[in-house]
Amino acid sequence: MALNGRAHRTGSRKDVSLTRQQIGTMIADGWTIIIVDGDVLRLDAWLKYHPGGEKTIMHMVGRDATDEVNALHSIDTRSRMARFRIGRVDGRWSNFVPPIQGGLFTSHVDQDDITANMKGGDITETSSQSESSASSPMFDPVDRTTDFALRGPGGQSFDLETSSISSVSTVESDQHHGSPKLALKDAYTQKEIDLDLAKYPPLDATTQDDIVRRYRLLHHRIIAEGLFQCNYKAYLIELCRYTALFGICLGCLHLGWYGTSGLFLGLFWHQLVFTAHDAGHMGITHDFTMDTIIGIVIADFLGGLSLGWWKQSHNVHHIVTNSPEHDPDIEHMPFLAVSHRFFESLRSTYYNRIMKYDAFAKFTIRYQNYLYYPILTLGRFNLYRLSWEYLILGLGPKRGPAWWHRWFEIAGHIFFWTWFGYALMYKAIPTAGDRILFLLVSHMVTAPLHVQITLSHFAMSTADLGIHESFPQKMLRTTMDVDCPEWLDFLHGGLQFQAIHHLYPRIPRHNLRRTQKLVQEFCREVGIPYALFGFVDGNKEVIGKLRDVGRQAAILAECQRHVATKSD
């Protein structure tokens, strides 16, 4: 392949050294390229089959995904990734902005030459550390305020006023030129960035590499201490709790105490979700098929919710935590907004739609701190909608190891609505009024679960500090833990250790408390603040954040009215 550089021949095309420019050219031509442990993986063939969904991979295109891959995958899965290897990079890799996040790429080399030479095992340029790590004006993020459109996955263009443009991913590239520029010159965004830059370790390569090195050492220590091993006795206790709650539900139903029966059914669902969460992360048996079956039986057959939908959404959440444009777990427009950036009518790359900041949203966001808890009481109904949409439209993998999940889940939903909708609500409850009471109580009782899910992220930073922030720092910057006494762990179900869970998602929840001490020690060593709040204080933080964003919405509306009046 004719490129600037010296000739080099290798015995295997999988051992070929690829430069940053070559990889950028591949991505420009539509190749799905990620870097794992220095290996260049082309995942186009795997994209449609990935059980965790396409978007988790798309957010890693052009990036070193080593820590993300290791956190979310078993050793067996990681070993099978070798078949997608097309080469290696030498030295430290400097990340690109993925196309799905608005990264711009230009093809400067004929792709046929690349393909032909790689098949032949020839390459006429070797990669050097400086070439792999140095910034490239051709491929690095540009000042998005000067472009009229961006090219995303599939070549679609995004309009600047409504697209999923990162407000901060331009910071680092612009700082190279000495003049940081932020999308829309947003003062609130600048303030949030400044606070994070002052509070957390600097983003230079030396500091971030040291954080990654210590994080990986901690990973080995956690393995050595057996914290990835599941405590099955703890699940025996869980099973007794589930049986007792459902038994009390049926007993109260037999006595005609329909509201009380609904209460215990809601508590039953509340507890079940914790084990479904463990299974979804392969944290029980660590076997993909076994944990999937356990998870679907619990989530679909007993809870009426889709595990497949949850895994796709939740895995993206783990990759792009608290990103307003990309993280579905904080995209609740028009009802809730945890960042002023939602006022821009952002495009959600997960839902592939504009999150409109319309008249209704402007009203609800101003009062969201009051609406927060009432909205969460209806959260389960929204989960039904998302689950049905996922299964009916067939949004999951249709081939590969997860091809059968959709049909097993559909069978689970038929089973659920047979026992819950027909046997309990219709046959066992005589009147429409009692049925409504049973339905509402059983579903509203699960609201604390939705509070727990949102608690660990809503109050944390939503700023994007750019492509060079390490995985562990980003997880700890966007996630908080909730402090509680050990005897209350069953009530929180492991969700109180979200910061730990985001660093090591496959650790069984019964080992998270032990792991917390090790992570706190790691944070002290690298200088990353560890966010830990009591449950009450954590709720105050969330309500305070919602109130602040609501006030910003009110200020913006007042400014718009003032400008309109002045122009008139």
Stockholm file with secondary structure:
# STOCKHOLM 1.0

chainA/1-568         MALNGRAHRTGSRKDVSLTRQQIGTMIADGWTIIIVDGDVLRLDAWLKYHPGGEKTIMHMVGRDATDEVNALHSIDTRSRMARFRIGRVDGRWSNFVPPIQGGLFTSHVDQDDITANMKGGDITETSSQSESSASSPMFDPVDRTTDFALRGPGGQSFDLETSSISSVSTVESDQHHGSPKLALKDAYTQKEIDLDLAKYPPLDATTQDDIVRRYRLLHHRIIAEGLFQCNYKAYLIELCRYTALFGICLGCLHLGWYGTSGLFLGLFWHQLVFTAHDAGHMGITHDFTMDTIIGIVIADFLGGLSLGWWKQSHNVHHIVTNSPEHDPDIEHMPFLAVSHRFFESLRSTYYNRIMKYDAFAKFTIRYQNYLYYPILTLGRFNLYRLSWEYLILGLGPKRGPAWWHRWFEIAGHIFFWTWFGYALMYKAIPTAGDRILFLLVSHMVTAPLHVQITLSHFAMSTADLGIHESFPQKMLRTTMDVDCPEWLDFLHGGLQFQAIHHLYPRIPRHNLRRTQKLVQEFCREVGIPYALFGFVDGNKEVIGKLRDVGRQAAILAECQRHVATKSD
#=GR chainA/1-568 SS CCCSSCCEECSCGGGCBCCHHHHHHHHHTTCCEEEETTEEEECTTTTTTCTTCHHHHHTTTTSBCHHHHHHHSCHHHHHHGGGGEEEECCSCCCCCCCGGGTCCCCCCSCHHHHHHHHHHTEESCCCCHHHHHSCCTTTSCCCGGGCSEEECGGGCEEETTTSCCCSSHHHHHHHTTTCCCCGGGCHHHHHHHHHHHHHSCCCSHHHHHHHHHHHHHHHHHHHHTTTTSCCHHHHHHHHHHHHHHHHHHHHHHHHTCHHHHHHHHHHHHHHHHHHHHHHHTTCSSCCHHHHHHHHHIIIIIITCCCHHHHHHHHHHHHHSTTCTTTCGGGCBTTTBCSSGGGGGCCEETTTTEECCCCHHHHHHHHTHHHHHHHHHTTHHHHHHHHHHHHHHTTCSCSSGGGTTHHHHHHHHHHHHIIIIIIIIIIIICCSHHHHHHHHHHHHHTTHHHHHHHHHHHHTSCCCCCCTTSCHHHHHHHSCCEEECCGGGHHHHTTGGGHHHHHHCTTSCGGGHHHHHHHHHHHHHHHTCCCCEEEHHHHHHHHHHHHHHHHHHHHHHHHHHHHHHHHHC
#=GC SS_cons         CCCSSCCEECSCGGGCBCCHHHHHHHHHTTCCEEEETTEEEECTTTTTTCTTCHHHHHTTTTSBCHHHHHHHSCHHHHHHGGGGEEEECCSCCCCCCCGGGTCCCCCCSCHHHHHHHHHHTEESCCCCHHHHHSCCTTTSCCCGGGCSEEECGGGCEEETTTSCCCSSHHHHHHHTTTCCCCGGGCHHHHHHHHHHHHHSCCCSHHHHHHHHHHHHHHHHHHHHTTTTSCCHHHHHHHHHHHHHHHHHHHHHHHHTCHHHHHHHHHHHHHHHHHHHHHHHTTCSSCCHHHHHHHHHIIIIIITCCCHHHHHHHHHHHHHSTTCTTTCGGGCBTTTBCSSGGGGGCCEETTTTEECCCCHHHHHHHHTHHHHHHHHHTTHHHHHHHHHHHHHHTTCSCSSGGGTTHHHHHHHHHHHHIIIIIIIIIIIICCSHHHHHHHHHHHHHTTHHHHHHHHHHHHTSCCCCCCTTSCHHHHHHHSCCEEECCGGGHHHHTTGGGHHHHHHCTTSCGGGHHHHHHHHHHHHHHHTCCCCEEEHHHHHHHHHHHHHHHHHHHHHHHHHHHHHHHHHC
//
